[in-house]
Amino acid sequence: MKKRIILSILGLVAVIAILAGVKAMQIGAMISQGKKFVPPPETVTATRVKAESWTTGLTAVGTLTAVQGVTVSAELVGKVVKIGFEPGATVQKGDLLVRQDTSSEEAQLPGLMAQVKLARTELARDDKMVAEKIISQSDYDKAAAAYDLAVAQVNNIRATIDKKSIHAPFTGRLGIRQINLGQILREGDPIVTLQTLSPIFVDFTLPQQQMAQMHSGLPVRVTCDALPGETVEGRITAINPLVDSDTRTIKLQATVKNRAEKLRPGMFVNVAVGLPARPKVLAIPATAVLYAPYGDSVFVIEAQKEGKKGMALRQQFVRLGDKRGDFVAVASGLKEGESIVTTGVFKLRNGQSAVIDNKLAPPFQQSPKPENN
């Protein structure tokens, strides 16, 4: 009985030993295969580092205002007897817009002119009489004053008649008519708006930190939702000498051409102020940077060392500068002409082999459109 138990135990030990040996051989084979395994190269998109000259610019939201713009109003009380314009039409300086009733003034004018004629005759007669000392100097002065008063009354009536004929103060485009024929206008009642639309002003503000870079003559580019795809060029023509104490901003005014009169006063526009070009910078796509708290880096693609074929990745730490659309400037760490990975850098490691395939590389732009972001 004891002999059978011993044989069973020996048999079990033998089986375990055989299984352990087989497993050890399998593990050894796997370790050997792992040492010989070479991971396939990572497919990456790449680009070369280029030196570019970036034109710097500042952006702001502006408001269009007319170079000249008024609401033509009545200066005196009177009834409208003639409307000499069409709403929305272009008028020249001096064109008649409205004529008010002047029948009362015109009726008074002949009588006042007769008084002027009489006063002139009396003054001429008194002039001879005072020279011969027939009348006193006081009587002569009264006659001269009477003449001046009569002339003043005539001039006053004529001025009233002129003021009741309302003319365009400058060349421009009229707005919507706000009066009707036969309407009694009071002093200050609006008649129609008149705006000069070409050229047109753009008012905008910038932070006070940018004041040193601003001067008259800087170019501006104006875009507007009302003009999709169009850019209007202009230049800064005025800078407010005062800084707003509440917002710490400075107000600027640019003048832009508006020959087609598509831009109208009161519209909001996007303003880009062009600054002088800066020295060349090394520009790379922003997606090529692996951002990390301890330092930003990129993966440079270079030939494998130690006689190996293919390309390998080298992690290179860089110091970044300004951004422009899809690009970022590199202040240090890279050289012009080096090839770097542009996408998917978060999954790469230093020394990894790589193959370049730019078929699916996204387009990078300095001024990307919203649909391309």
C-alpha positions as CSV (number, residue, x, y, z in Angstrom):
1,M,0.0,0.0,0.0
2,K,2.8,2.4,1.0
3,K,4.6,1.4,-2.2
4,R,1.7,2.5,-4.4
5,I,1.4,5.8,-2.6
6,I,5.1,6.5,-3.2
7,L,4.9,5.6,-6.8
8,S,1.9,7.9,-7.3
9,I,3.7,10.8,-5.7
10,L,6.8,10.2,-7.9
11,G,4.6,10.0,-11.0
12,L,2.9,13.3,-10.1
13,V,6.3,15.0,-9.4
14,A,7.5,13.7,-12.8
15,V,4.4,15.1,-14.6
16,I,4.8,18.5,-12.9
17,A,8.5,18.6,-13.8
18,I,7.7,17.8,-17.4
19,L,5.0,20.5,-17.5
20,A,7.4,23.1,-15.9
21,G,10.1,22.3,-18.4
22,V,7.7,22.7,-21.3
23,K,6.4,26.0,-19.9
24,A,10.0,27.2,-19.3
25,M,10.9,26.4,-22.9
26,Q,7.8,28.4,-24.1
27,I,8.6,31.4,-22.0
28,G,12.2,31.3,-23.2
29,A,11.1,31.2,-26.8
30,M,8.8,34.1,-26.2
31,I,11.6,36.2,-24.6
32,S,13.9,35.4,-27.4
33,Q,11.3,36.3,-30.0
34,G,10.6,39.6,-28.1
35,K,14.2,40.5,-28.1
36,K,14.4,40.0,-31.9
37,F,11.0,41.8,-32.6
38,V,11.3,45.2,-34.3
39,P,8.1,47.3,-34.1
40,P,6.9,48.6,-37.5
41,P,7.6,52.2,-38.3
42,E,4.9,54.8,-37.4
43,T,3.2,56.5,-40.3
44,V,3.4,60.3,-39.8
45,T,2.7,63.5,-41.6
46,A,5.6,65.9,-41.9
47,T,6.7,69.3,-43.1
48,R,9.9,71.3,-43.2
49,V,10.6,74.2,-41.0
50,K,10.4,77.4,-43.0
51,A,11.5,81.0,-42.4
52,E,8.6,83.4,-43.1
53,S,8.1,87.1,-42.8
54,W,4.9,87.7,-40.8
55,T,3.1,91.0,-41.2
56,T,1.8,92.0,-37.8
57,G,-1.7,93.4,-37.4
58,L,-4.2,94.4,-34.8
59,T,-7.9,93.7,-35.0
60,A,-10.9,95.6,-33.7
61,V,-14.6,96.1,-34.2
62,G,-15.5,99.4,-35.7
63,T,-18.5,101.5,-36.5
64,L,-19.1,103.3,-39.8
65,T,-19.8,107.1,-39.7
66,A,-20.4,109.5,-42.6
67,V,-17.7,112.0,-43.4
68,Q,-20.6,114.5,-43.5
69,G,-24.0,113.7,-42.3
70,V,-26.9,115.8,-41.0
71,T,-30.6,115.7,-40.6
72,V,-31.9,118.6,-42.7
73,S,-34.4,120.6,-40.5
74,A,-36.6,123.6,-40.8
75,E,-35.1,126.8,-39.5
76,L,-38.3,128.8,-39.4
77,V,-42.0,128.1,-39.0
78,G,-43.8,127.8,-42.3
79,K,-46.1,125.7,-44.5
80,V,-44.5,123.4,-47.1
81,V,-45.5,124.5,-50.6
82,K,-42.9,122.6,-52.6
83,I,-40.8,119.4,-52.1
84,G,-37.9,119.4,-54.6
85,F,-36.3,116.0,-53.9
86,E,-36.9,112.3,-54.2
87,P,-36.2,110.0,-51.2
88,G,-32.9,108.1,-51.6
89,A,-31.7,110.3,-54.4
90,T,-28.2,111.9,-54.7
91,V,-28.2,115.7,-54.6
92,Q,-25.6,118.3,-55.2
93,K,-24.6,121.1,-52.9
94,G,-27.1,124.0,-53.3
95,D,-30.0,121.9,-54.7
96,L,-33.4,123.0,-53.6
97,L,-35.0,120.5,-51.2
98,V,-38.0,122.3,-49.7
99,R,-39.7,125.6,-50.2
100,Q,-42.0,127.0,-47.4
101,D,-44.7,129.5,-47.9
102,T,-43.2,133.1,-48.2
103,S,-46.3,134.9,-49.4
104,S,-46.6,137.0,-46.2
105,E,-42.9,138.1,-46.4
106,E,-43.1,138.8,-50.1
107,A,-46.2,141.0,-49.4
108,Q,-44.3,143.0,-46.9
109,L,-41.2,143.4,-49.0
110,P,-42.5,146.2,-51.5
111,G,-43.6,148.4,-48.6
112,L,-40.3,148.0,-46.8
113,M,-38.4,148.8,-50.0
114,A,-40.6,151.9,-50.5
115,Q,-39.5,153.0,-47.0
116,V,-35.9,152.4,-48.0
117,K,-36.3,154.6,-51.1
118,L,-38.0,157.3,-49.0
119,A,-35.3,157.2,-46.4
120,R,-32.6,157.3,-49.0
121,T,-34.2,160.4,-50.6
122,E,-34.5,162.2,-47.2
123,L,-31.0,161.3,-46.3
124,A,-29.6,162.8,-49.6
125,R,-31.6,166.0,-49.0
126,D,-30.5,166.3,-45.4
127,D,-26.9,165.7,-46.5
128,K,-27.1,168.9,-48.5
129,M,-28.9,170.8,-45.8
130,V,-26.5,169.9,-43.0
131,A,-23.6,171.0,-45.2
132,E,-25.3,174.5,-45.5
133,K,-26.2,174.3,-41.8
134,I,-29.9,174.6,-42.5
135,I,-30.5,171.6,-40.2
136,S,-28.7,170.4,-37.2
137,Q,-26.3,167.5,-37.1
138,S,-28.8,165.7,-34.8
139,D,-31.5,165.8,-37.4
140,Y,-29.1,164.5,-40.0
141,D,-28.1,161.6,-37.7
142,K,-31.8,160.7,-37.2
143,A,-32.3,160.6,-41.0
144,A,-29.2,158.3,-41.4
145,A,-30.5,156.0,-38.7
146,A,-33.9,155.9,-40.3
147,Y,-32.3,154.9,-43.6
148,D,-30.2,152.2,-41.9
149,L,-33.3,150.8,-40.1
150,A,-35.3,150.6,-43.3
151,V,-32.4,148.8,-45.1
152,A,-32.2,146.4,-42.1
153,Q,-35.9,145.6,-42.3
154,V,-35.6,144.8,-46.0
155,N,-32.6,142.6,-45.4
156,N,-34.4,140.8,-42.6
157,I,-37.4,140.0,-44.8
158,R,-35.1,138.8,-47.6
159,A,-33.2,136.6,-45.1
160,T,-36.5,135.1,-43.9
161,I,-37.5,134.3,-47.5
162,D,-34.1,132.7,-48.2
163,K,-34.3,130.6,-45.0
164,K,-37.7,129.3,-46.1
165,S,-36.0,127.9,-49.3
166,I,-34.1,125.0,-47.8
167,H,-31.1,123.8,-49.9
168,A,-28.7,120.9,-49.6
169,P,-25.7,122.0,-47.6
170,F,-23.4,119.5,-49.3
171,T,-23.3,116.8,-51.9
172,G,-24.6,113.5,-50.7
173,R,-27.4,110.9,-50.6
174,L,-30.8,111.6,-49.2
175,G,-32.7,109.4,-46.8
176,I,-36.4,108.9,-46.3
177,R,-38.7,111.9,-46.6
178,Q,-40.2,113.0,-43.2
179,I,-42.5,115.7,-44.4
180,N,-45.6,116.1,-46.6
181,L,-46.8,118.8,-48.9
182,G,-48.9,121.4,-47.0
183,Q,-47.5,120.4,-43.6
184,I,-46.7,123.2,-41.1
185,L,-43.1,122.9,-40.1
186,R,-41.9,124.2,-36.8
187,E,-38.4,125.3,-36.0
188,G,-36.1,122.2,-35.9
189,D,-38.6,119.8,-37.4
190,P,-36.7,117.1,-39.4
191,I,-37.1,117.0,-43.2
192,V,-34.7,114.4,-44.5
193,T,-31.3,112.9,-43.7
194,L,-28.3,113.7,-45.9
195,Q,-25.1,111.6,-45.8
196,T,-21.9,111.7,-47.7
197,L,-21.1,108.0,-48.3
198,S,-17.8,108.1,-50.3
199,P,-15.4,108.2,-48.6
200,I,-16.6,107.0,-45.3
201,F,-15.2,107.0,-41.7
202,V,-14.5,103.9,-39.6
203,D,-14.3,104.6,-35.9
204,F,-12.7,101.9,-33.6
205,T,-10.8,101.6,-30.4
206,L,-7.6,99.8,-29.4
207,P,-6.0,99.2,-26.0
208,Q,-3.7,102.0,-24.7
209,Q,-0.8,99.5,-24.9
210,Q,-0.9,99.8,-28.7
211,M,-0.8,103.5,-28.8
212,A,3.0,103.7,-29.4
213,Q,2.5,101.6,-32.6
214,M,-0.3,103.8,-34.0
215,H,0.2,106.8,-36.4
216,S,-1.7,108.4,-39.2
217,G,-1.3,106.7,-42.5
218,L,-1.2,103.1,-41.3
219,P,-3.2,100.8,-43.7
220,V,-6.4,99.2,-42.5
221,R,-8.6,96.5,-44.0
222,V,-12.3,96.5,-43.4
223,T,-14.6,93.5,-43.7
224,C,-18.3,93.3,-43.1
225,D,-21.0,90.6,-43.0
226,A,-22.9,92.7,-45.5
227,L,-20.0,92.3,-48.0
228,P,-19.1,88.6,-47.7
229,G,-15.7,87.9,-49.3
230,E,-14.9,91.6,-49.9
231,T,-12.2,93.7,-48.3
232,V,-12.1,97.5,-48.3
233,E,-8.8,99.2,-48.0
234,G,-8.2,102.5,-46.2
235,R,-5.8,104.3,-43.9
236,I,-5.9,105.8,-40.4
237,T,-6.5,109.5,-40.6
238,A,-7.1,110.6,-37.0
239,I,-6.1,109.5,-33.5
240,N,-7.9,110.9,-30.5
241,P,-5.3,112.5,-28.2
242,L,-7.4,111.4,-25.1
243,V,-7.4,107.9,-23.6
244,D,-10.8,106.8,-22.2
245,S,-10.3,106.7,-18.4
246,D,-12.9,104.0,-18.0
247,T,-11.8,101.5,-20.6
248,R,-8.2,102.6,-21.0
249,T,-8.6,102.5,-24.8
250,I,-7.8,105.0,-27.5
251,K,-10.2,106.0,-30.3
252,L,-9.0,106.0,-33.9
253,Q,-10.6,106.9,-37.1
254,A,-9.8,105.5,-40.6
255,T,-11.0,106.7,-44.0
256,V,-11.9,104.1,-46.5
257,K,-13.2,104.3,-50.1
258,N,-16.8,103.5,-50.7
259,R,-17.4,104.2,-54.4
260,A,-20.2,101.6,-54.7
261,E,-21.8,103.0,-51.5
262,K,-22.3,99.5,-50.1
263,L,-21.0,100.6,-46.7
264,R,-23.5,102.7,-44.7
265,P,-23.2,104.8,-41.6
266,G,-24.0,102.9,-38.4
267,M,-22.9,99.5,-39.7
268,F,-20.5,97.3,-37.6
269,V,-17.4,96.2,-39.4
270,N,-14.2,94.2,-38.6
271,V,-11.1,96.3,-38.8
272,A,-7.5,95.0,-39.2
273,V,-4.7,97.5,-38.8
274,G,-1.6,96.5,-40.7
275,L,1.8,97.1,-38.9
276,P,5.2,97.1,-40.6
277,A,6.6,93.6,-41.4
278,R,8.7,91.9,-38.7
279,P,12.0,90.0,-39.2
280,K,11.6,86.4,-40.5
281,V,10.5,83.7,-38.0
282,L,10.6,79.9,-38.1
283,A,6.9,78.9,-38.5
284,I,5.6,75.5,-37.8
285,P,2.0,74.1,-37.5
286,A,0.7,74.5,-34.0
287,T,-0.4,70.8,-34.1
288,A,3.3,69.8,-34.4
289,V,4.0,70.9,-30.8
290,L,3.7,68.5,-27.8
291,Y,2.7,70.8,-25.0
292,A,3.8,69.8,-21.5
293,P,4.3,71.5,-18.2
294,Y,8.0,70.8,-18.2
295,G,8.5,72.2,-21.7
296,D,7.1,72.1,-25.2
297,S,8.7,69.9,-27.8
298,V,8.5,68.6,-31.4
299,F,9.6,65.4,-33.1
300,V,12.3,65.9,-35.7
301,I,12.5,63.3,-38.4
302,E,16.1,62.3,-39.3
303,A,18.0,59.3,-40.6
304,Q,18.6,56.3,-38.4
305,K,22.0,56.0,-36.8
306,E,24.4,53.0,-36.5
307,G,23.9,52.0,-40.2
308,K,20.2,51.3,-39.9
309,K,17.9,52.1,-42.8
310,G,14.8,54.3,-42.6
311,M,13.9,57.4,-40.5
312,A,13.7,57.9,-36.8
313,L,12.1,60.4,-34.5
314,R,14.0,62.7,-32.2
315,Q,12.2,64.7,-29.5
316,Q,13.4,68.2,-29.5
317,F,12.5,70.8,-26.9
318,V,11.6,74.3,-28.3
319,R,10.8,77.8,-27.1
320,L,7.7,79.2,-28.8
321,G,6.8,82.7,-29.9
322,D,3.8,84.4,-31.4
323,K,0.9,82.5,-33.0
324,R,-0.7,83.2,-36.4
325,G,-3.7,81.2,-37.4
326,D,-2.7,77.5,-37.7
327,F,1.0,78.4,-37.2
328,V,3.3,79.2,-34.3
329,A,6.7,80.8,-34.4
330,V,9.7,79.0,-32.9
331,A,12.1,81.2,-31.0
332,S,14.7,78.6,-30.4
333,G,15.3,74.8,-30.7
334,L,14.9,74.3,-34.5
335,K,16.8,75.1,-37.6
336,E,15.4,76.1,-41.0
337,G,14.9,73.1,-43.3
338,E,14.5,70.5,-40.6
339,S,11.7,68.0,-41.1
340,I,9.2,67.6,-38.2
341,V,6.0,65.7,-37.5
342,T,2.9,67.8,-37.9
343,T,0.1,65.7,-36.4
344,G,-0.5,63.0,-33.8
345,V,2.6,63.9,-31.7
346,F,1.0,62.8,-28.5
347,K,1.3,59.1,-29.4
348,L,5.0,59.2,-30.5
349,R,8.2,58.5,-28.5
350,N,11.8,59.4,-28.8
351,G,13.8,57.1,-31.1
352,Q,10.8,55.6,-32.8
353,S,11.1,54.7,-36.5
354,A,8.8,56.5,-38.8
355,V,7.5,56.6,-42.4
356,I,6.2,59.9,-43.9
357,D,2.8,59.9,-45.7
358,N,1.3,63.3,-46.3
359,K,-1.8,62.1,-48.1
360,L,-4.1,62.9,-45.2
361,A,-2.1,66.0,-44.0
362,P,-4.5,68.8,-43.2
363,P,-4.0,72.2,-44.9
364,F,-2.5,74.9,-42.6
365,Q,-3.3,78.5,-43.1
366,Q,-2.3,81.8,-41.5
367,S,-5.9,83.1,-41.7
368,P,-8.1,80.0,-41.4
369,K,-11.8,80.3,-42.0
370,P,-14.3,79.0,-39.4
371,E,-15.2,76.0,-41.5
372,N,-11.5,75.0,-41.6
373,N,-10.9,75.1,-37.9
